[in-house]
Amino acid sequence: MQEMGKTLLSIRSHFNGLTKTEQKVAQYILENAQDLIYDSVTELAEKADVGETTVLRFCRKMKFQGFQDFKLSLAQDLVKPTDHIHEEIAEDDDPLTLSHKIIGTHLRTLEQTRELVNEDQLNHAIDVLTDASNIHFFGVGSSGLTATQGAHSFARIGKNSIANTDTHFQAMQASLMNKGDVAVGLSISGSTKDTIDNLNIAKKAGARIIAITSNARSPITKVADIVLIMVGRENPLQGSSLAAKMSQLAIIDILNVAVSLKMKSEAIKFREITAKATSDKLY
């Protein structure tokens, strides 16, 4: 049996000082710690049969800044060092074995993402992106890099697309969006506070919201009009997983190609214009 880590020990020692509802959260964590590191605050609240505010109150009572801070501490106790790198990596793997395992994981992630794509949600997303006056991509950290790629790919087909990695600029841009605009929020966990806050600002301004996330039961889905699920199961110590990023990019690529096909000759014209604009940058 695995030795109980300091986070779980702390929960057990504080158990009697918690309220009845907080004890429900604590008990669920003590019994399901290994699986919990992959859950969102919404999922934990549902599984423990309490409200999200109870989960957040429990985390603060345990001296954590929030749920993600708590999960990071728990993961440090539970996750093996090799799990920080990749789920299947062993310390004695040679480079060729590593390449097979890593590429195999990437392939499985893309295949699973393909299976999770909901046809109705996908068609809806394609329609609103095709009709959008402006498309703003919102993401921070590694999802911010994906957001930049998303804006780049849609700009090449003539859509006015913006991505800014500074969250203050994101908030200002979100506040200036209109009814004909679309905000695309990228968050693997579905719990990224800055991204969700800025999507809420965009929604209040009248924009339609598309969420691309790996967690169908997470806070970002509550603000979204359209939810597209990709596979990116990460524990808190696996941030910026390339497999997850590939999954995000696959969804963006599907959307981009589908919108291009709906735009037909117009997309081709803009591709030629944008290609010519950058042609003198190459030798």
N, C-alpha and C positions, 0 to 999 in steps of 0.2 A: 504494500500500500504506500502511495506517495506521501511523503511527509507534508504536513499542513504548513503552508507558507505564512509569512507574517501578516498579510492582509486578512486571510481567513481567521487567523488566531485573534486578530484585533476585533473582528466582527463577533466572534464567539465571546470574547471578554466583555464586550459592550452590550451583549444581547439583552440582558435583563433591564438595561436602562433605556431601551427603545420602546416606542409606542407599539400598540397591538398591530397596526398596519405596517409599521417599519419592521417589526419582527417577522411578518410574512415575507418581506423582501429579503431580510437576512437569512431566513430559513431556506428560501429557494436558492439563494447564492451558495450557501454552505453545502447544499445537496447537488448543485448543478454547476459548480464553478468552471469546469473545463469547457463546457459548451457556452457558458455565459460570455466569454471574451469575444464571441462572434455576434452577439445580439446587440440590437439598438435599445435605447431607453424605452421605446414604445413596446418592443417585444418583451422585455423584462417585466414591464408594468402589466402586460396582458397575462404573462405566465404566472406571475405572483398574485394576480387578481387584485391589483391596487391601481391607483392613478399615477400618472407620470410625475406629478408634483411630489408624491410620497417617495418615489425612487430618488428624485433629486434632493429631497430633504434628508433622506437616509445618507446619501453620499456626503452631503455637507456636515451632517452630524458625525460622520466617520473621518472628518477633517480633510476631505477631498474637495477640490474646486468644483467638480461636476462629475457627470457619469463617465466621460472619456478619461478623466484623470484617474478615477477609480479603476476602470478597466485596464489602464496602463499598469497600475500597481499590481493588479491581480495577474496580468499576463507575465510580469517580471517574475512572479512566484511560480507560475505554472508551466510556462513555455520553455522547452529545451533550447539551448544555445543554437543548435542547427535550425530550429524552427524559425528563428529570426530571419534566416536567409531564404529558405524555401521549404515547403511542407515536406518534401520527400528526401531531402538531402541528408546523407550520412557523412560523418566525419572522415571515413576512410574511402569515400568515392574518388575515383581517378577522374581527370578532366573529360574523358570520353563518356564515362558514365554520367557525369554531371550534365553534359550537353544533351544526352538522351532524355534524362529526367526533366530538365528544364523545358526543353522544346516540347516534350510530351505533355507537360502541364499546360503550356501555352495553347497547344492544339485542343486539349480537353476543355479549356476555358472557353475558347471560341465556339466549339461544338455545343457546349452547354448553353452559351449565350444565344446561339441560333435556336435552340429548342425553347428558350424562354420568351422569345419575341412574340408579343401578342399582336395578332393581325389587325384588330380594330384600333388599338392604340397607335400602332405604327402608321396605319393609313391616315388616322386623324392628325398625327404629327406631321406627316408629309404634306397634307392639305394646308395646315396653318403656316408651315414654313414657306410653302410656295406662294401663299398670299401675303406673307409678312412684308410690311414696309421696312422694318428694321429688325435685325436679329441680334440680341445681346447674349453672349455666353458668360455664365457666372461659375467660377470655381476658384479654389485657393489651394496652395500647395501643389501636389502633383496633378490634381484635377484642374488647377489653373493653367498648367502647361497644355493639357488636353483641350481646355476651353480656347486657348490661343490657336491651336491647330484647327479647331472647329470654325472659328471666325475666319481663318485663312482660307479654308476649303470652300466656304460659302461665298467669300468675297471673289474668288476666282470665277464663279458662275454669275457674278453680277448682283448678288444680294448684298445690301448694305449691312455688314456684319462687324460687330465690335466685341473685343474681349480685353479686359483690363485686370491685371493681377493685384492692383492696389484696392483694398476693400473700401476705402473712403471714396475713391473715384467710382467704384462699382455702385455704391449707394447713391451718389449724385446722378450717375447715368440712369439708374433704375427709376429714380424719382421723376425723370424727364421722359420716360417712355409713354406711349399713347396706346389707344385701343387697337390700332392696326399692327402693333409690334409684338414680337415673341421673345420671351426670356427662356433660355435653356440653362437649367441648373445641373451641374455635374458634382456628384458627391458619392463616392463608393460606399461609405457607411450610411449615407442618408441622414446623417446627424451633424453635419458641419454648420455651426451656428452662423458664421458670417454669410455663407451662401444662402441659407434659409432666410435670414433677416433681409437680405437684399432682394430675394425673390418676393418676399412679402411686400416690400416697397414697390417693386415692379407691378405686382398684382393690384395694389391699391391705385396705381397710376393708370390701370386699364389693360395692361399687357396680358397675353395668354402665357401660361407657364408650362414648360415641358421639363420633367425631371428625368435624368438618366442616373440610375443608382442600382446597387446590387442588393438593396434591402427593401423589399416590398412593404414591410411594416416598419416604417421609420418616419421621423418628423417631416422630411422633405416631401413625402407623398401627400401630406395633408394640405400643402399649399399648391400642389401641382394640379393642372387641368388634365394633363396627359402624363402617364408614367411609363417609361421604357426600362425594363429590367435587364441588366447585364450581370455576368458572373464575376465576382471579385472577392471571394471569401478571404479576408485578411484578419489576423489578430492585431492588436494595437502596436505590436513591435514590427509589423510587416508593412508599414506605410510605404507608399510609392512603389508598390508591386508592379512590375512590368506586365505580368499576365493580366492584372486588372486594368492597366492602362490600355493594353491591346483590345480588351473587351469594350472599353469606352470608345476607343477609336473605331472599332468595327461598327458600333451603332451609329456614330457620326457619319461614317463612310456610307452606310446603307441609306441614311437620310439624304446625304448630299447627292448620291447617284440617283436616287428616286426623284428628288426635286429637279435635278438636271433633266431627267427624262420628261418630266411634266412641262418644263420650260422649252424643251425641244431646241429649235434653231437659235433661240435667244441665248440659251446657256452656251452653245457652241461659239456664238459671236463674242460673248463676254470672255470665254476662255482664250480666244485668239487675241482679244484686246489686252487682257492682263498678261498673257505670255509675251506679247510684243513689248509691253511696258517694262518688263524685266530682262528682255533678251540682251540688252547692252551691258548687263551686269556679269555676263559670262564671256570667257575667252573664246 
